[in-house]
Amino acid sequence: MPRSSSLLPALLLPCLASALRVAQHDAPTRLGRRAVAAGAVWAPAAAVFAEDCSRYSTDAARAYCEKASAPAAPSGPVSLFNGDNSLLPGVTPSKLLSIGEYVRDLDDARKGVDALAPLTIDPANRCEDVRVALRKPPVNGIRKACSKVLLQLEDNASLLAAKTRSYDAVKVEIGNLDEACRGVDSTAKVAPPTAADLSNRVAALSRSLEDFTNGLKKPDPPPEPAAAEASPAPAVFD
């Protein structure tokens, strides 16, 4: 056998060993990052991989592992639970995440309802626009989002009962607003609404949505106080 051929395995072995060490080093930190990114549901897995950093022999390897396994800052809105079930006992973390998604949809729907306020100034000409808006996104997603939230609350009987009553109120307000706008039709058997009546019905629907989502998300933190303006320094005259 030529001498060059006999040297080939000896040259390859250090390379293979180095690649194996890199793979062993990187695998737990990759999995740790995924566990941390998954949130509270996978927090135990993240802790396991964080402990794995102690087995590395060099300071550089341990530092890399600890940095990769460090908990990431939450990416979602701080007003949602993000897997924290301390305020909704009996509800699993996975259901809390689902509730957060539907609460976001309801917040968007409420903004859509609030956007109807300018239309209430002229009921005779804009009532049909209000009825159309009730049947288009994001407002038409109210029933689905509320129903999905109620499904996630089956393990908390008292809250489920309260939110079911809130949802019934939401459906009543949607019906009242739609029925009021039917009054502009000359063939309808209901009286045409006044601007004040229509505005009140839009506001009532918005409040009913707020009542439904109340308690399903953490309260927003209080606004930071505005920095006091520095008073100008007194003029100094020689």
C-alpha positions in Angstrom: 0.0 0.0 0.0 1.4 3.5 -0.8 2.4 5.6 2.2 0.0 8.4 1.3 -2.9 5.9 1.5 -1.9 4.8 5.0 -1.8 8.4 6.2 -5.3 9.2 5.1 -7.2 7.6 8.1 -4.8 9.3 10.5 -5.6 12.7 9.0 -9.3 12.1 8.9 -9.7 10.9 12.5 -8.9 14.3 14.1 -11.4 16.0 11.8 -14.2 13.5 12.7 -13.5 13.9 16.4 -13.7 17.7 16.1 -17.0 17.5 14.2 -18.4 15.2 16.8 -17.4 17.6 19.6 -19.1 20.5 17.8 -22.3 18.4 17.3 -22.4 17.4 20.9 -21.8 21.0 22.0 -24.4 22.5 19.7 -27.2 20.0 19.9 -28.3 20.7 23.5 -28.1 24.5 23.1 -30.2 24.3 19.9 -32.8 22.3 21.7 -32.6 24.6 24.7 -33.3 27.6 22.5 -36.3 25.9 21.0 -37.6 25.0 24.5 -37.2 28.5 25.8 -38.8 30.0 22.7 -41.8 27.6 23.2 -42.7 29.5 26.4 -44.0 28.3 29.7 -45.3 25.0 28.4 -41.8 23.8 27.7 -40.0 25.6 30.6 -39.0 22.2 32.2 -37.3 21.2 29.0 -35.4 24.5 28.9 -34.3 24.0 32.5 -32.9 20.5 31.6 -30.8 21.9 28.8 -29.6 24.9 30.9 -28.2 22.4 33.4 -26.4 20.7 30.6 -23.9 23.6 30.3 -22.0 22.5 33.4 -20.6 19.5 31.7 -18.4 21.5 29.3 -14.8 21.6 30.3 -13.8 25.0 28.9 -15.0 28.4 30.0 -15.7 29.4 26.4 -17.9 26.4 25.8 -19.9 26.9 29.0 -20.3 30.6 28.3 -21.7 29.9 24.8 -24.1 27.3 26.2 -25.4 29.6 28.9 -25.9 32.4 26.5 -27.8 30.2 24.1 -30.0 28.8 26.8 -30.8 32.1 28.4 -34.6 32.8 28.5 -35.7 35.0 25.7 -37.8 38.1 26.2 -41.5 37.5 25.5 -42.4 38.3 21.9 -46.2 38.7 22.4 -48.1 41.7 23.9 -47.5 42.0 27.6 -51.2 42.3 28.2 -51.8 38.6 27.3 -51.1 35.8 29.7 -48.4 34.1 27.6 -48.8 30.8 29.4 -49.2 32.3 32.9 -52.2 30.7 34.5 -51.9 32.3 37.9 -54.9 34.6 37.2 -57.1 31.8 35.6 -56.8 28.8 37.9 -57.8 25.5 36.4 -57.0 26.6 32.8 -54.0 24.8 31.2 -51.1 26.9 29.7 -52.0 25.6 26.2 -55.6 26.9 26.6 -54.3 30.2 27.9 -52.3 30.7 24.7 -55.4 29.9 22.6 -57.4 32.4 24.7 -54.7 35.0 24.0 -55.1 34.6 20.3 -58.9 35.0 20.4 -58.7 37.9 22.8 -56.5 39.6 20.2 -59.2 39.0 17.6 -61.8 40.5 19.9 -59.6 43.6 20.5 -59.4 44.0 16.7 -63.2 43.6 16.4 -63.7 46.2 19.1 -61.6 48.6 17.2 -63.7 47.9 14.1 -66.9 48.6 16.2 -65.4 51.9 17.5 -64.6 52.9 13.9 -68.4 52.8 13.2 -68.9 55.9 15.3 -68.5 58.5 12.5 -71.2 56.6 10.5 -73.8 57.2 13.2 -73.9 61.0 12.5 -76.0 60.4 9.4 -78.2 57.3 9.9 -80.4 57.9 6.9 -77.5 57.5 4.5 -74.9 55.5 6.4 -77.0 52.8 8.2 -76.5 50.4 5.4 -72.7 50.8 5.7 -73.0 49.9 9.4 -74.9 46.7 8.6 -72.3 45.8 6.0 -69.5 46.4 8.5 -71.2 44.0 11.0 -70.8 41.3 8.4 -67.2 42.0 7.4 -63.8 41.4 9.2 -62.9 42.1 11.8 -66.4 42.6 13.3 -67.9 39.5 11.9 -65.4 37.4 13.8 -66.9 38.3 17.2 -69.1 35.2 17.5 -66.4 32.8 16.6 -63.8 34.3 18.9 -66.2 34.4 21.8 -67.3 30.8 21.3 -63.7 29.6 21.1 -62.8 31.4 24.3 -65.7 29.7 26.1 -64.5 26.3 25.0 -61.1 27.0 26.6 -62.8 27.9 29.9 -64.6 24.5 30.5 -62.2 23.8 33.5 -63.2 27.0 35.3 -66.9 26.7 35.9 -67.5 30.1 37.6 -65.6 32.0 34.9 -67.3 30.1 32.1 -70.7 31.0 33.5 -69.8 34.7 33.8 -68.3 34.9 30.3 -71.3 33.0 28.9 -73.6 35.8 30.3 -71.2 38.4 28.8 -71.3 36.7 25.4 -75.1 36.7 25.5 -75.0 40.4 26.1 -72.6 40.8 23.1 -75.1 39.0 20.9 -77.9 41.1 22.1 -76.0 44.3 21.3 -75.1 43.1 17.8 -78.7 42.3 17.2 -79.9 45.7 18.5 -77.5 47.6 16.3 -78.4 45.6 13.2 -82.1 45.9 13.9 -81.9 49.6 14.5 -80.3 50.1 11.1 -83.1 48.2 9.5 -85.4 51.1 10.4 -84.1 53.2 7.5 -85.8 50.8 5.1 -89.2 52.2 4.3 -90.6 48.6 4.3 -89.3 47.8 7.8 -91.7 47.7 10.7 -89.2 49.4 13.1 -88.8 53.2 13.5 -85.7 54.8 11.9 -83.0 55.4 14.4 -81.8 58.8 15.4 -78.1 59.7 15.4 -78.0 59.6 19.2 -79.7 56.2 19.4 -77.3 54.7 16.8 -74.3 56.2 18.6 -75.5 54.7 21.9 -75.9 51.3 20.3 -72.4 51.3 18.9 -71.0 52.3 22.3 -73.0 49.6 24.0 -71.6 46.9 21.7 -68.1 48.2 22.3 -68.7 48.1 26.1 -70.0 44.5 25.9 -66.9 43.4 24.1 -64.7 45.1 26.7 -66.7 43.3 29.5 -66.2 39.9 27.8 -62.4 40.3 27.5 -62.1 41.8 31.0 -60.2 39.3 33.2 -59.0 37.3 30.2 -55.8 39.4 29.9 -53.5 41.1 32.3 -54.2 44.8 32.8 -52.0 47.1 30.8 -49.3 48.7 32.9 -49.9 52.3 34.0 -48.4 54.9 31.7 -45.1 56.2 32.7 -45.3 59.8 34.1 -44.2 62.4 31.7 -40.8 63.8 32.3 -41.0 67.2 33.9 -39.7 69.9 31.6 -36.5 71.5 32.9 -37.1 75.1 33.8 -34.8 77.5 32.0 -31.8 78.7 34.0 -32.1 82.3 35.3 -30.4 84.8 33.2 -27.2 86.2 34.7 -26.3 89.8 34.0 -22.9 91.2 34.6 
